[in-house]
Amino acid sequence: MGRGLYRKFLMDEDLRRPLVRKSWQDRLLAFWPTPLRAASGLLVLSALVLVLWLSKTHDASLGEPVVHLRIEPLDPLTTASTAPTPEADSPVPNDPEDGAVDLAALPGNADEMILTDTAVAAVVAPRIRLTPAPAKGFVENAPSGPLPKRAGDGRRPFDVYARPVHRNVLNASQPKIAILLGGMGINAGLTKRAIQALPEEVTFAFAPYGSGLQSSIDEARSRGHEVMLQLPMEPFDYPARNPGQNTLLVSMQPTETSASLSWLLSRFTGYTGVVNYLGARLTSEPAALNPIMRTLQQRGLVYIDDGSSPRSVAEEVASGIGLPIRHVDMAIDGDASFDSISAKLRKLEEMAAGGRIVIGIGTGLPSTIDALENWTKKLPSRGILLVPVSAGFRNRAG
């Protein structure tokens, strides 16, 4: 039989055989691993394991050293802008503490936070939360508006509104400088720029005039800046140079002085103390200055003498009645040019080398803000600490 016929015979035999259903053993045997199958399977399995491992351990830094720091989320900050407070010219509610914030409901003081040094970084809280204003127990109702007052336990508005400073900073051997920037609240644009551009440690002094003062105060304090009130006082050339409404004058009767001072102190809440605005004549008259200083002391505030008048007797009067007082060490922008202000700031650095806290004062002018912003960025590399003005009053009687 030829080969072709034999093949045809076999095919015909296969077609005549009944179909046989394969058992499950036969089906499994079809997948029995041959050496090629085993190698292919191991390769696929290895690839899957590698993909899974990479998805769990992916390092975006591609193997570079990384320091992981845990930063706790900040608690929501409540300020006076979130609670109803009496407006300066609106009727004052009967409750002298209406809208005040209860301090007992607030978390612990920020000055107890621990400064942690590591091999790669110094880790501190990203922002210090200032006590919201007005604080319950520290505000008094008056016809002119809310006035600061001491709490029943003797604590002062200064104590609750000052920016906390860690004891490690106060005790540090590095030079320490405080900056007080006045004229805030007059120009809304420059005020907002200073609040947003300058470090939290810079203290702002607000004039008692202008619209939306409390809103600006709240924004400044929400960003960590403590604030003071600029108190307009009579200069020698008054009224040719008039500081503004309700300026404190030497010629005033006691009742007039009291009424004007109450009006000025009630323009906003949340300030630690006052700084004179002009006032060369008034601050040279002990009899006129004494009742003003007594009121500030009784209300738990502090006083800054801006150093503009060599005839000022503010320190003698304040010391005699127990009012905490500090003198400004230098005005930084008598010449408002950027270069001149920068030179004055370097002079402040030299003055701080002795270890005491030195205070510089300026006005919120564009060149002053620019110079301060540039200067403060370089302080860490020079080993100089920037502190709030209140730090100069720590451990002083009050």
Beta strands, then each sheet from edge to edge (+ up, - down):
strand 1: 116-117
strand 2: 122-123
strand 3: 139-140
strand 4: 147-148
strand 5: 176-184
strand 6: 203-206
strand 7: 227-233
strand 8: 271-278
strand 9: 302-305
strand 10: 325-327
strand 11: 330-331
strand 12: 357-363
strand 13: 385-387
sheet 1: 1+ 2-
sheet 2: 3+ 4-
sheet 3: 10+ 9+ 8+ 7+ 6+ 5+ 12+ 11+
sheet 4: 10+ 9+ 8+ 7+ 6+ 5+ 13+
end
